[in-house]
Amino acid sequence: MPTEVLSYYLKNKDRKVRLGFQVILQCAPFLKGLKVSGLISMENESYSELEEMFSGMEINFYKLSCSEGKCLVLFYRPKELEEYMNQPKLRELIGQYGYKESNIEEMLAHLSERICECTAQGIGFPHEIGAFLGYPTADVQSFIEKEGRDFIMTGYWKVYSNPEKARMIFHEYDRAKVCAVNEYLDGKNIREIALNQRKWRNL
C-alpha cells in the first residue's frame, strides 16, 4: 500500500474521513469476519462519530479507556464475541483475573477496570486482553507465563506455538486489510465493506 495513500488519509483534515480510514486499516480482519473483535486508539473528540458510522449494523463498540485526549475502543459482534469468550479454556484463563461474568458487556466492563488498574500501576495492558482480541489461547497463556519473552515469531501477536498456522492467519489478515482499504478507496463505506465478507476471499 503506497505510503502517500496512508499519509493522505491518516492526516486528512476531515475528521470523519480520517476516522473511517483508521477503522478500515486497523480493523479490516474483524470487519471481514476473520477476527472476533478489532481494537483502535482514537481521538476522544471523534468518538461520537462512531454512532453514525456503525448505525444499523450488528457491530457494537465499547470505550475501554480514555486518557490524554485518546480513547481505546473495541469493536465486536456481541453474540459472536460472547460465545467465543465463554469457551471453557478461555473461561479458565480469564477467570484468573477475576472474570466471573458470562455476559459480554459485563466482561468488557471488567476489562476496562483492569486496563485502568494496569495503567495506574504503569504496567501497560492487562495480558488477558489478547483473549478478547481472538489470539490463540495457548499463545496468550504462554505470553503471560513467559512475560512476553521467548516467542517463536511475532506478527499480529507473539506466537509461541504452531507458527505455520499463525503465518497462514497473518497472511489472511494482510489480504483482508488490502481488500478492505481498496474497497474504501473505491468509495465503499464501512457497512458495505463489512457485509462483503465472502467475495474478497476469491480475489
Secondary structure as the mmCIF struct_conf table of DSSP 4:
data_model
#
loop_
_struct_conf.conf_type_id
_struct_conf.id
_struct_conf.beg_label_comp_id
_struct_conf.beg_label_asym_id
_struct_conf.beg_label_seq_id
_struct_conf.end_label_comp_id
_struct_conf.end_label_asym_id
_struct_conf.end_label_seq_id
HELX_RH_AL_P HELX_RH_AL_P1 THR A 3 LEU A 10
TURN_TY1_P TURN_TY1_P1 LYS A 11 LYS A 11
BEND BEND1 LYS A 13 LYS A 13
HELX_RH_AL_P HELX_RH_AL_P2 ARG A 15 LEU A 31
TURN_TY1_P TURN_TY1_P2 LYS A 32 GLY A 33
BEND BEND2 LEU A 34 VAL A 36
STRN STRN1 SER A 37 GLU A 43
HELX_RH_3T_P HELX_RH_3T_P1 ASN A 44 SER A 46
TURN_TY1_P TURN_TY1_P3 TYR A 47 SER A 48
HELX_RH_AL_P HELX_RH_AL_P3 GLU A 49 MET A 53
TURN_TY1_P TURN_TY1_P4 PHE A 54 GLY A 56
BEND BEND3 MET A 57 GLU A 58
STRN STRN2 ASN A 60 SER A 67
TURN_TY1_P TURN_TY1_P5 GLU A 68 GLY A 69
STRN STRN3 LYS A 70 TYR A 76
HELX_RH_AL_P HELX_RH_AL_P4 PRO A 78 MET A 85
TURN_TY1_P TURN_TY1_P6 ASN A 86 ASN A 86
BEND BEND4 GLN A 87 GLN A 87
HELX_RH_AL_P HELX_RH_AL_P5 PRO A 88 GLY A 95
TURN_TY1_P TURN_TY1_P7 GLN A 96 GLY A 98
BEND BEND5 ASN A 103 ASN A 103
HELX_RH_AL_P HELX_RH_AL_P6 ILE A 104 GLN A 121
TURN_TY1_P TURN_TY1_P8 GLY A 122 GLY A 122
BEND BEND6 PHE A 125 PHE A 125
TURN_TY1_P TURN_TY1_P9 HIS A 127 GLU A 128
HELX_RH_AL_P HELX_RH_AL_P7 ILE A 129 PHE A 132
TURN_TY1_P TURN_TY1_P10 LEU A 133 GLY A 134
HELX_RH_AL_P HELX_RH_AL_P8 THR A 137 GLU A 145
TURN_TY1_P TURN_TY1_P11 LYS A 146 GLY A 148
BEND BEND7 ASP A 150 ASP A 150
BEND BEND8 ILE A 152 ILE A 152
STRN STRN4 MET A 153 THR A 154
BEND BEND9 GLY A 155 TRP A 157
STRN STRN5 LYS A 158 VAL A 159
BEND BEND10 SER A 161 SER A 161
HELX_RH_AL_P HELX_RH_AL_P9 PRO A 163 LEU A 185
TURN_TY1_P TURN_TY1_P12 ASP A 186 GLY A 187
HELX_RH_AL_P HELX_RH_AL_P10 ILE A 190 LEU A 195
BEND BEND11 ARG A 198 ARG A 198
HELX_RH_3T_P HELX_RH_3T_P2 LYS A 199 ASN A 202
#
